[in-house]
Amino acid sequence: MSSENKQGFPAHNPLTSYWLKDPHPLASFRSSEYVPHECDIAIIGTGLAGVATAYHILSDPSINTAKLKVVLLEARQACSGATGRNGGHLKLAAWIARHTILNFGYQAAEEVVAHQLNQLSAIHGIAEKENIDCELRVTRSFDVFFDESHASETREFISACKEKGVAWAEDIEWIEASRSDEITGMKNTKGALGVPAVSLWPYKLVTGLLEKVLELGGKLYTETYVEKVEELRNYTNLTTSRGSINARKTIFATNAYTAALLPQFEGVITPFKGQNSHLSPIPSFHPTKPLDYTYNLHFNSKYADYLNPRPDNGIILGGGKWTYEDKLDRAEWWNTTDDTNLINDASTEHFDLVMETHFQGWEEAKAQHDSVWTGIMGQTPDSFPHIGRVPGSENQWLLAGFNGAGMTMICTASRGIARMVLDERDYDETGLPKVFKSTFERLGVKNSGFASD
Ligand SMILES: Cc1cc2nc3c(=O)[nH]c(=O)nc-3n(C[C@H](O)[C@H](O)[C@H](O)COP(=O)(O)OP(=O)(O)OC[C@H]3O[C@@H](n4cnc5c(N)ncnc54)[C@H](O)[C@@H]3O)c2cc1C
Protein backbone atom coordinates (compact mmCIF):
# COMPACT_ATOMS: atom_id res chain seq x y z
CA MET A 1 0.00 0.00 0.00
CA SER A 2 1.43 3.38 -0.95
CA SER A 3 1.78 6.09 1.66
CA GLU A 4 -1.26 7.83 0.05
CA ASN A 5 -4.47 7.37 2.03
CA LYS A 6 -6.95 5.23 0.12
CA GLN A 7 -10.74 5.77 0.42
CA GLY A 8 -12.28 3.45 3.00
CA PHE A 9 -8.98 2.07 4.40
CA PRO A 10 -7.36 3.05 7.71
CA ALA A 11 -5.45 6.32 7.20
CA HIS A 12 -1.68 6.51 7.67
CA ASN A 13 -0.42 8.69 10.57
CA PRO A 14 -3.59 9.07 12.64
CA LEU A 15 -3.74 11.56 15.52
CA THR A 16 -2.59 10.06 18.81
CA SER A 17 -5.21 9.68 21.53
CA TYR A 18 -4.73 10.03 25.27
CA TRP A 19 -5.15 6.25 25.64
CA LEU A 20 -2.44 5.56 23.04
CA LYS A 21 0.15 7.99 24.40
CA ASP A 22 2.51 5.25 25.70
CA PRO A 23 2.77 2.67 22.92
CA HIS A 24 2.81 -0.95 24.07
CA PRO A 25 5.93 -3.01 23.11
CA LEU A 26 3.72 -4.95 20.64
CA ALA A 27 2.46 -1.76 18.94
CA SER A 28 4.60 -2.29 15.83
CA PHE A 29 5.40 -5.96 16.31
CA ARG A 30 5.59 -8.49 13.49
CA SER A 31 6.10 -12.21 14.00
CA SER A 32 8.25 -12.31 10.83
CA GLU A 33 9.17 -9.93 8.04
CA TYR A 34 6.53 -11.21 5.62
CA VAL A 35 3.21 -12.87 6.25
CA PRO A 36 3.22 -16.70 5.97
CA HIS A 37 1.89 -18.20 2.72
CA GLU A 38 -0.99 -19.89 4.50
CA CYS A 39 -2.82 -20.16 7.81
CA ASP A 40 -5.90 -21.75 9.32
CA ILE A 41 -7.53 -18.53 10.52
CA ALA A 42 -6.72 -14.98 9.45
CA ILE A 43 -8.18 -12.20 11.57
CA ILE A 44 -8.12 -8.72 10.03
CA GLY A 45 -8.02 -5.96 12.66
CA THR A 46 -6.55 -5.70 16.15
CA GLY A 47 -9.16 -3.62 17.93
CA LEU A 48 -11.16 -5.24 20.70
CA ALA A 49 -13.07 -7.30 18.10
CA GLY A 50 -10.03 -8.87 16.43
CA VAL A 51 -8.00 -9.48 19.57
CA ALA A 52 -10.92 -10.79 21.66
CA THR A 53 -11.84 -13.18 18.82
CA ALA A 54 -8.25 -14.46 18.61
CA TYR A 55 -8.23 -14.85 22.39
CA HIS A 56 -11.49 -16.83 22.46
CA ILE A 57 -10.25 -19.10 19.67
CA LEU A 58 -6.79 -19.77 21.08
CA SER A 59 -7.90 -20.20 24.69
CA ASP A 60 -10.57 -22.72 23.75
CA PRO A 61 -9.73 -25.89 25.70
CA SER A 62 -10.54 -28.09 22.70
CA ILE A 63 -7.87 -26.43 20.57
CA ASN A 64 -4.41 -27.76 19.94
CA THR A 65 -2.72 -24.38 19.72
CA ALA A 66 0.51 -25.95 18.44
CA LYS A 67 -1.39 -27.04 15.34
CA LEU A 68 -3.84 -24.20 14.70
CA LYS A 69 -2.19 -21.34 12.85
CA VAL A 70 -3.94 -18.07 13.71
CA VAL A 71 -2.66 -14.86 12.10
CA LEU A 72 -3.69 -11.31 13.05
CA LEU A 73 -3.24 -8.62 10.41
CA GLU A 74 -3.33 -4.93 11.29
CA ALA A 75 -2.91 -1.99 8.91
CA ARG A 76 -1.46 0.41 11.49
CA GLN A 77 -0.11 -0.01 15.01
CA ALA A 78 -1.92 -2.56 17.18
CA CYS A 79 -5.26 -1.30 18.51
CA SER A 80 -4.96 2.11 16.89
CA GLY A 81 -8.55 2.18 15.56
CA ALA A 82 -11.74 3.11 17.41
CA THR A 83 -10.83 0.91 20.42
CA GLY A 84 -7.80 3.08 21.12
CA ARG A 85 -9.79 6.30 20.74
CA ASN A 86 -13.13 5.84 22.51
CA GLY A 87 -14.86 6.88 25.74
CA GLY A 88 -13.40 4.02 27.79
CA HIS A 89 -16.66 2.87 29.25
CA LEU A 90 -19.44 0.40 28.56
CA LYS A 91 -22.89 0.53 30.08
CA LEU A 92 -26.43 -0.66 29.80
CA ALA A 93 -27.45 1.70 26.99
CA ALA A 94 -31.13 2.46 27.63
CA TRP A 95 -31.42 4.35 24.32
CA ILE A 96 -30.46 1.17 22.43
CA ALA A 97 -33.09 -0.77 24.40
CA ARG A 98 -35.70 1.85 23.49
CA HIS A 99 -34.71 1.87 19.82
CA THR A 100 -34.93 -1.94 19.78
CA ILE A 101 -38.37 -2.03 21.39
CA LEU A 102 -39.74 0.62 19.03
CA ASN A 103 -38.43 -1.11 15.91
CA PHE A 104 -38.28 -4.82 16.77
CA GLY A 105 -40.36 -5.35 19.93
CA TYR A 106 -39.77 -6.39 23.54
CA GLN A 107 -38.34 -9.85 22.81
CA ALA A 108 -35.59 -8.40 20.61
CA ALA A 109 -34.79 -5.80 23.29
CA GLU A 110 -34.61 -8.55 25.91
CA GLU A 111 -31.90 -10.27 23.84
CA VAL A 112 -29.99 -7.05 23.14
CA VAL A 113 -29.94 -5.91 26.77
CA ALA A 114 -29.11 -9.38 28.10
CA HIS A 115 -26.19 -9.31 25.67
CA GLN A 116 -25.04 -5.91 27.03
CA LEU A 117 -25.24 -7.14 30.62
CA ASN A 118 -23.29 -10.28 29.68
CA GLN A 119 -20.73 -8.04 28.04
CA LEU A 120 -20.15 -6.10 31.25
CA SER A 121 -19.40 -9.29 33.15
CA ALA A 122 -17.45 -10.87 30.25
CA ILE A 123 -15.03 -7.95 29.93
CA HIS A 124 -14.54 -7.84 33.68
CA GLY A 125 -14.07 -11.62 33.77
CA ILE A 126 -11.41 -11.62 31.04
CA ALA A 127 -9.42 -8.77 32.63
CA GLU A 128 -9.51 -10.56 35.97
CA LYS A 129 -8.71 -14.03 34.62
CA GLU A 130 -5.76 -12.78 32.59
CA ASN A 131 -4.69 -10.36 35.32
CA ILE A 132 -4.60 -7.38 32.95
CA ASP A 133 -4.06 -4.04 34.63
CA CYS A 134 -6.35 -1.76 32.64
CA GLU A 135 -7.78 0.41 35.43
CA LEU A 136 -11.04 -1.51 35.14
CA ARG A 137 -13.75 -0.45 37.58
CA VAL A 138 -17.19 -2.00 37.86
CA THR A 139 -19.34 1.04 38.50
CA ARG A 140 -22.59 2.76 37.52
CA SER A 141 -23.20 5.36 34.85
CA PHE A 142 -25.63 8.28 34.76
CA ASP A 143 -27.63 9.25 31.73
CA VAL A 144 -28.34 12.86 32.62
CA PHE A 145 -31.09 14.84 30.87
CA PHE A 146 -31.11 18.60 30.33
CA ASP A 147 -34.24 18.74 28.22
CA GLU A 148 -37.55 18.34 30.08
CA SER A 149 -39.49 16.60 27.34
CA HIS A 150 -36.63 14.17 26.67
CA ALA A 151 -36.46 13.47 30.42
CA SER A 152 -40.19 12.76 30.72
CA GLU A 153 -40.17 10.59 27.58
CA THR A 154 -37.36 8.52 29.13
CA ARG A 155 -39.06 8.31 32.53
CA GLU A 156 -42.26 7.05 30.86
CA PHE A 157 -40.31 4.51 28.84
CA ILE A 158 -38.59 3.09 31.94
CA SER A 159 -41.77 2.98 34.00
CA ALA A 160 -43.63 1.26 31.13
CA CYS A 161 -40.88 -1.39 31.04
CA LYS A 162 -41.06 -1.86 34.81
CA GLU A 163 -44.86 -2.13 34.73
CA LYS A 164 -44.57 -4.74 32.01
CA GLY A 165 -42.24 -6.73 34.27
CA VAL A 166 -39.21 -6.40 31.95
CA ALA A 167 -36.40 -7.96 33.99
CA TRP A 168 -33.51 -5.72 32.85
CA ALA A 169 -35.45 -2.57 33.78
CA GLU A 170 -34.78 -3.52 37.41
CA ASP A 171 -31.11 -2.67 36.80
CA ILE A 172 -32.12 0.87 35.86
CA GLU A 173 -32.94 3.51 38.40
CA TRP A 174 -34.89 6.64 37.43
CA ILE A 175 -33.81 9.69 39.44
CA GLU A 176 -36.37 12.51 39.58
CA ALA A 177 -35.40 16.09 38.74
CA SER A 178 -35.83 17.09 42.40
CA ARG A 179 -32.90 14.82 43.36
CA SER A 180 -30.86 14.48 40.19
CA ASP A 181 -28.51 17.45 40.77
CA GLU A 182 -27.67 16.18 44.24
CA ILE A 183 -27.17 12.58 43.17
CA THR A 184 -25.28 13.17 39.94
CA GLY A 185 -23.18 16.11 41.22
CA MET A 186 -24.33 18.18 38.23
CA LYS A 187 -26.33 21.39 37.74
CA ASN A 188 -29.76 22.14 36.23
CA THR A 189 -30.55 18.54 35.39
CA LYS A 190 -34.11 17.48 34.57
CA GLY A 191 -33.74 13.88 35.70
CA ALA A 192 -31.28 11.02 35.30
CA LEU A 193 -30.96 7.28 34.87
CA GLY A 194 -28.50 5.20 36.88
CA VAL A 195 -27.34 2.06 35.02
CA PRO A 196 -24.66 -0.65 35.44
CA ALA A 197 -21.33 0.19 33.79
CA VAL A 198 -17.64 -0.63 33.51
CA SER A 199 -14.91 1.98 33.10
CA LEU A 200 -11.49 0.96 31.79
CA TRP A 201 -8.45 1.84 29.70
CA PRO A 202 -9.40 -0.06 26.50
CA TYR A 203 -5.91 0.03 24.91
CA LYS A 204 -4.40 -1.58 28.03
CA LEU A 205 -7.04 -4.31 28.02
CA VAL A 206 -6.54 -5.11 24.33
CA THR A 207 -2.75 -5.03 24.33
CA GLY A 208 -2.73 -7.16 27.52
CA LEU A 209 -4.95 -9.64 25.73
CA LEU A 210 -2.73 -9.46 22.65
CA GLU A 211 0.26 -10.55 24.78
CA LYS A 212 -1.80 -13.56 25.83
CA VAL A 213 -2.77 -14.30 22.21
CA LEU A 214 0.90 -14.37 21.23
CA GLU A 215 1.76 -16.59 24.20
CA LEU A 216 -0.94 -18.98 22.98
CA GLY A 217 0.74 -19.18 19.57
CA GLY A 218 -1.03 -16.43 17.59
CA LYS A 219 1.05 -14.55 15.00
CA LEU A 220 0.83 -10.78 14.69
CA TYR A 221 1.55 -8.54 11.69
CA THR A 222 1.11 -4.85 12.44
CA GLU A 223 1.62 -2.08 9.85
CA THR A 224 0.43 -4.65 7.31
CA TYR A 225 -2.49 -3.56 5.15
CA VAL A 226 -4.83 -6.15 3.75
CA GLU A 227 -5.36 -4.63 0.33
CA LYS A 228 -7.64 -7.15 -1.34
CA VAL A 229 -9.47 -10.37 -0.51
CA GLU A 230 -10.58 -13.02 -2.94
CA GLU A 231 -12.68 -15.97 -1.84
CA LEU A 232 -11.73 -19.18 -3.61
CA ARG A 233 -13.14 -22.66 -3.19
CA ASN A 234 -11.65 -23.72 0.15
CA TYR A 235 -9.86 -20.61 1.29
CA THR A 236 -9.58 -16.86 0.94
CA ASN A 237 -6.55 -15.25 -0.63
CA LEU A 238 -5.50 -12.05 1.13
CA THR A 239 -3.17 -9.67 -0.65
CA THR A 240 -1.28 -7.68 1.97
CA SER A 241 1.44 -5.06 1.92
CA ARG A 242 3.77 -7.80 3.24
CA GLY A 243 2.96 -10.63 0.85
CA SER A 244 0.02 -12.82 0.09
CA ILE A 245 -1.61 -15.36 2.41
CA ASN A 246 -4.18 -18.10 1.87
CA ALA A 247 -6.47 -18.50 4.89
CA ARG A 248 -8.79 -21.45 5.34
CA LYS A 249 -11.04 -19.16 7.35
CA THR A 250 -11.05 -15.37 7.48
CA ILE A 251 -12.58 -13.11 10.12
CA PHE A 252 -13.20 -9.45 9.36
CA ALA A 253 -12.84 -7.47 12.59
CA THR A 254 -12.55 -4.33 10.51
CA ASN A 255 -15.50 -2.34 11.91
CA ALA A 256 -15.80 0.98 10.01
CA TYR A 257 -13.36 -0.16 7.30
CA THR A 258 -15.21 -3.32 6.27
CA ALA A 259 -16.58 -2.07 2.93
CA ALA A 260 -13.07 -1.37 1.62
CA LEU A 261 -12.52 -5.15 1.56
CA LEU A 262 -16.12 -6.39 1.23
CA PRO A 263 -17.83 -4.02 -1.23
CA GLN A 264 -21.27 -5.49 -0.50
CA PHE A 265 -21.07 -3.48 2.77
CA GLU A 266 -20.75 -0.17 0.91
CA GLY A 267 -23.47 2.09 2.35
CA VAL A 268 -24.35 -0.62 4.89
CA ILE A 269 -21.42 0.03 7.22
CA THR A 270 -20.55 3.68 6.65
CA PRO A 271 -17.45 5.10 8.36
CA PHE A 272 -18.05 8.28 10.35
CA LYS A 273 -15.79 10.39 12.49
CA GLY A 274 -16.14 11.43 16.13
CA GLN A 275 -14.06 13.82 18.25
CA ASN A 276 -12.87 13.07 21.77
CA SER A 277 -10.64 14.72 24.37
CA HIS A 278 -8.81 14.42 27.65
CA LEU A 279 -9.26 17.31 30.08
CA SER A 280 -6.93 18.05 32.98
CA PRO A 281 -7.88 20.29 35.89
CA ILE A 282 -5.21 22.60 37.32
CA PRO A 283 -2.89 20.69 39.73
CA SER A 284 -4.14 22.61 42.80
CA PHE A 285 -7.73 21.45 42.17
CA HIS A 286 -9.04 18.78 44.54
CA PRO A 287 -12.72 17.91 44.06
CA THR A 288 -14.73 17.85 47.29
CA LYS A 289 -16.34 14.67 46.01
CA PRO A 290 -14.38 12.70 43.36
CA LEU A 291 -16.50 11.57 40.41
CA ASP A 292 -16.95 7.81 40.60
CA TYR A 293 -19.50 7.17 37.86
CA THR A 294 -19.33 7.62 34.10
CA TYR A 295 -21.86 9.86 32.30
CA ASN A 296 -23.78 10.51 29.14
CA LEU A 297 -24.96 14.12 29.05
CA HIS A 298 -28.14 14.21 26.95
CA PHE A 299 -28.60 17.83 25.88
CA ASN A 300 -31.75 16.81 23.97
CA SER A 301 -33.06 13.67 22.26
CA LYS A 302 -30.53 14.06 19.44
CA TYR A 303 -27.21 15.11 20.96
CA ALA A 304 -25.22 13.67 23.84
CA ASP A 305 -21.67 13.85 25.18
CA TYR A 306 -19.98 10.89 26.90
CA LEU A 307 -17.80 11.50 29.92
CA ASN A 308 -15.50 9.19 31.83
CA PRO A 309 -13.70 10.48 34.95
CA ARG A 310 -10.22 9.02 35.39
CA PRO A 311 -8.73 8.03 38.78
CA ASP A 312 -6.30 11.03 38.62
CA ASN A 313 -9.18 13.59 38.20
CA GLY A 314 -8.58 13.77 34.46
CA ILE A 315 -11.71 13.51 32.30
CA ILE A 316 -12.34 11.80 28.97
CA LEU A 317 -15.01 13.83 27.19
CA GLY A 318 -16.29 13.39 23.63
CA GLY A 319 -19.28 14.30 21.49
CA GLY A 320 -20.18 17.87 20.51
CA LYS A 321 -21.82 16.66 17.30
CA TRP A 322 -24.18 19.66 16.95
CA THR A 323 -21.11 21.88 16.41
CA TYR A 324 -20.54 20.25 13.02
CA GLU A 325 -23.44 18.01 11.95
CA ASP A 326 -25.29 20.68 9.93
CA LYS A 327 -22.53 23.27 9.90
CA LEU A 328 -19.71 21.59 8.00
CA ASP A 329 -19.57 19.89 4.64
CA ARG A 330 -20.78 16.35 5.45
CA ALA A 331 -17.65 14.87 3.87
CA GLU A 332 -15.66 16.32 6.79
CA TRP A 333 -17.10 13.72 9.16
CA TRP A 334 -19.33 11.28 7.21
CA ASN A 335 -18.18 8.49 4.90
CA THR A 336 -14.58 9.26 5.75
CA THR A 337 -11.82 7.24 7.44
CA ASP A 338 -9.55 10.22 7.97
CA ASP A 339 -8.55 10.34 11.63
CA THR A 340 -5.38 12.31 10.86
CA ASN A 341 -7.07 15.63 11.76
CA LEU A 342 -9.78 17.12 13.98
CA ILE A 343 -13.33 17.76 12.80
CA ASN A 344 -13.38 21.33 14.12
CA ASP A 345 -12.27 23.61 16.94
CA ALA A 346 -15.83 24.32 18.08
CA SER A 347 -16.19 20.82 19.65
CA THR A 348 -12.97 21.36 21.59
CA GLU A 349 -14.14 24.80 22.77
CA HIS A 350 -17.34 23.14 23.98
CA PHE A 351 -15.37 20.36 25.78
CA ASP A 352 -13.34 23.02 27.63
CA LEU A 353 -16.52 24.49 29.14
CA VAL A 354 -18.35 21.32 30.16
CA MET A 355 -16.89 20.73 33.61
CA GLU A 356 -17.27 24.30 34.88
CA THR A 357 -20.74 24.70 33.34
CA HIS A 358 -22.32 21.42 34.36
CA PHE A 359 -20.51 19.99 37.40
CA GLN A 360 -20.87 21.27 40.95
CA GLY A 361 -17.56 22.29 42.50
CA TRP A 362 -15.66 22.30 39.18
CA GLU A 363 -16.17 26.04 38.47
CA GLU A 364 -12.54 26.92 39.29
CA ALA A 365 -10.95 23.67 38.14
CA LYS A 366 -10.10 24.99 34.64
CA ALA A 367 -10.52 21.46 33.33
CA GLN A 368 -9.38 22.00 29.76
CA HIS A 369 -8.07 19.77 27.03
CA ASP A 370 -4.45 18.63 26.91
CA SER A 371 -5.24 16.12 24.18
CA VAL A 372 -7.89 16.03 21.42
CA TRP A 373 -8.25 13.42 18.71
CA THR A 374 -10.68 11.81 16.31
CA GLY A 375 -11.68 8.21 15.68
CA ILE A 376 -13.70 6.31 13.09
CA MET A 377 -16.90 4.40 13.86
CA GLY A 378 -19.14 2.35 11.56
CA GLN A 379 -22.81 3.21 11.12
CA THR A 380 -25.48 0.78 9.93
CA PRO A 381 -29.03 1.69 8.82
CA ASP A 382 -30.73 -0.21 11.67
CA SER A 383 -28.06 0.75 14.25
CA PHE A 384 -27.10 -2.89 14.88
CA PRO A 385 -23.77 -4.53 14.09
CA HIS A 386 -23.32 -7.22 11.43
CA ILE A 387 -22.16 -10.43 13.09
CA GLY A 388 -21.81 -13.95 11.75
CA ARG A 389 -20.97 -15.54 8.44
CA VAL A 390 -20.48 -13.05 5.60
CA PRO A 391 -23.76 -13.65 3.71
CA GLY A 392 -23.21 -16.13 0.88
CA SER A 393 -19.63 -16.92 1.90
CA GLU A 394 -18.22 -20.36 2.69
CA ASN A 395 -15.18 -19.36 4.70
CA GLN A 396 -15.56 -15.74 5.85
CA TRP A 397 -17.09 -14.31 9.04
CA LEU A 398 -17.38 -10.78 10.38
CA LEU A 399 -18.15 -8.71 13.44
CA ALA A 400 -18.38 -5.07 12.46
CA GLY A 401 -20.53 -1.94 12.30
CA PHE A 402 -20.86 -1.20 16.00
CA ASN A 403 -22.39 2.29 15.64
CA GLY A 404 -20.33 3.96 18.34
CA ALA A 405 -21.26 1.45 21.04
CA GLY A 406 -19.01 -1.53 20.35
CA MET A 407 -17.61 -1.65 23.85
CA THR A 408 -21.07 -2.80 24.98
CA MET A 409 -21.13 -5.67 22.49
CA ILE A 410 -17.79 -7.01 21.35
CA CYS A 411 -16.52 -9.47 23.99
CA THR A 412 -19.65 -11.58 23.82
CA ALA A 413 -19.94 -11.17 20.05
CA SER A 414 -16.35 -12.37 19.59
CA ARG A 415 -17.05 -15.40 21.80
CA GLY A 416 -19.94 -16.28 19.46
CA ILE A 417 -17.79 -15.80 16.36
CA ALA A 418 -15.10 -18.07 17.85
CA ARG A 419 -17.72 -20.81 18.31
CA MET A 420 -19.00 -20.37 14.75
CA VAL A 421 -15.53 -20.51 13.25
CA LEU A 422 -14.18 -23.39 15.36
CA ASP A 423 -17.25 -25.63 15.37
CA GLU A 424 -18.98 -24.44 12.18
CA ARG A 425 -21.96 -23.59 14.37
CA ASP A 426 -24.86 -21.61 12.99
CA TYR A 427 -25.39 -18.08 14.20
CA ASP A 428 -28.68 -19.14 15.78
CA GLU A 429 -26.82 -21.55 18.08
CA THR A 430 -24.55 -18.86 19.55
CA GLY A 431 -27.18 -17.13 21.72
CA LEU A 432 -26.31 -13.76 20.16
CA PRO A 433 -29.22 -11.35 19.52
CA LYS A 434 -31.05 -12.25 16.31
CA VAL A 435 -31.08 -8.62 15.18
CA PHE A 436 -27.24 -8.61 15.01
CA LYS A 437 -27.06 -11.44 12.46
CA SER A 438 -25.60 -10.42 9.10
CA THR A 439 -28.07 -11.33 6.34
CA PHE A 440 -28.67 -10.62 2.66
CA GLU A 441 -31.84 -8.81 3.68
CA ARG A 442 -29.87 -6.38 5.85
CA LEU A 443 -27.29 -5.92 3.09
CA GLY A 444 -30.13 -4.66 0.88
CA VAL A 445 -30.77 -1.58 3.05
CA LYS A 446 -28.40 1.39 2.75
CA ASN A 447 -27.67 4.20 5.20
CA SER A 448 -29.85 7.20 4.41
CA GLY A 449 -27.95 9.98 2.70
CA PHE A 450 -25.32 7.55 1.50
CA ALA A 451 -26.04 7.86 -2.23
CA SER A 452 -25.48 11.61 -2.19
CA ASP A 453 -22.08 11.37 -0.49
C1 LIG B 1 -14.37 8.84 19.48
C2 LIG B 1 -15.04 7.53 19.80
C3 LIG B 1 -15.75 7.38 20.99
C4 LIG B 1 -16.39 6.18 21.29
N1 LIG B 1 -17.00 6.01 22.51
C5 LIG B 1 -17.57 4.83 22.84
C6 LIG B 1 -18.17 4.63 24.10
O1 LIG B 1 -18.17 5.52 24.94
N2 LIG B 1 -18.74 3.43 24.37
C7 LIG B 1 -18.75 2.42 23.45
O2 LIG B 1 -19.31 1.36 23.71
N3 LIG B 1 -18.15 2.57 22.27
C8 LIG B 1 -17.57 3.74 21.94
N4 LIG B 1 -16.99 3.91 20.71
C9 LIG B 1 -17.08 2.81 19.74
C10 LIG B 1 -16.07 1.71 20.01
O3 LIG B 1 -14.80 2.28 20.23
C11 LIG B 1 -16.05 0.79 18.80
O4 LIG B 1 -17.35 0.31 18.54
C12 LIG B 1 -15.13 -0.41 19.04
O5 LIG B 1 -13.91 0.00 19.54
C13 LIG B 1 -14.95 -1.15 17.73
O6 LIG B 1 -13.93 -2.10 17.91
P1 LIG B 1 -13.41 -2.91 16.66
O7 LIG B 1 -12.34 -3.80 17.10
O8 LIG B 1 -14.58 -3.49 15.95
O9 LIG B 1 -12.88 -1.76 15.68
P2 LIG B 1 -11.47 -0.94 15.70
O10 LIG B 1 -11.00 -0.73 17.08
O11 LIG B 1 -11.68 0.22 14.82
O12 LIG B 1 -10.50 -1.98 15.03
C14 LIG B 1 -10.56 -2.27 13.64
C15 LIG B 1 -9.11 -2.48 13.21
O13 LIG B 1 -9.09 -3.04 11.91
C16 LIG B 1 -7.96 -2.52 11.24
N5 LIG B 1 -8.19 -2.65 9.80
C17 LIG B 1 -9.26 -2.20 9.11
N6 LIG B 1 -9.11 -2.45 7.79
C18 LIG B 1 -7.93 -3.10 7.64
C19 LIG B 1 -7.21 -3.60 6.53
N7 LIG B 1 -7.68 -3.47 5.27
N8 LIG B 1 -6.03 -4.22 6.75
C20 LIG B 1 -5.55 -4.36 8.01
N9 LIG B 1 -6.18 -3.87 9.11
C21 LIG B 1 -7.34 -3.24 8.93
C22 LIG B 1 -7.94 -1.06 11.68
O14 LIG B 1 -6.70 -0.46 11.46
C23 LIG B 1 -8.33 -1.18 13.12
O15 LIG B 1 -7.22 -1.26 13.98
C24 LIG B 1 -16.33 5.10 20.37
C25 LIG B 1 -15.59 5.22 19.20
C26 LIG B 1 -14.94 6.43 18.92
C27 LIG B 1 -14.13 6.55 17.65
The ligand as an ORCA input file, in Angstrom:
! r2SCAN-3c Opt
* xyz 0 1
  C     -14.367      8.839     19.478
  C     -15.038      7.529     19.803
  C     -15.752      7.382     20.992
  C     -16.387      6.177     21.292
  N     -17.005      6.014     22.511
  C     -17.572      4.825     22.837
  C     -18.166      4.625     24.104
  O     -18.170      5.521     24.944
  N     -18.740      3.429     24.375
  C     -18.749      2.416     23.447
  O     -19.311      1.358     23.714
  N     -18.147      2.565     22.268
  C     -17.571      3.744     21.935
  N     -16.990      3.911     20.710
  C     -17.085      2.815     19.738
  C     -16.067      1.714     20.012
  O     -14.801      2.277     20.232
  C     -16.047      0.794     18.805
  O     -17.353      0.315     18.542
  C     -15.131     -0.409     19.038
  O     -13.906     -0.004     19.542
  C     -14.951     -1.151     17.730
  O     -13.934     -2.099     17.907
  P     -13.411     -2.913     16.658
  O     -12.340     -3.798     17.105
  O     -14.583     -3.487     15.946
  O     -12.884     -1.763     15.678
  P     -11.471     -0.941     15.699
  O     -11.003     -0.725     17.080
  O     -11.680      0.222     14.823
  O     -10.500     -1.980     15.027
  C     -10.557     -2.271     13.640
  C      -9.114     -2.484     13.214
  O      -9.088     -3.037     11.906
  C      -7.963     -2.525     11.242
  N      -8.191     -2.650      9.799
  C      -9.261     -2.197      9.108
  N      -9.114     -2.453      7.795
  C      -7.928     -3.100      7.641
  C      -7.214     -3.603      6.525
  N      -7.684     -3.472      5.272
  N      -6.029     -4.223      6.750
  C      -5.546     -4.359      8.015
  N      -6.181     -3.870      9.110
  C      -7.344     -3.241      8.931
  C      -7.943     -1.061     11.675
  O      -6.695     -0.463     11.463
  C      -8.329     -1.179     13.123
  O      -7.217     -1.261     13.979
  C     -16.333      5.101     20.375
  C     -15.589      5.223     19.196
  C     -14.938      6.429     18.918
  C     -14.130      6.546     17.646
*
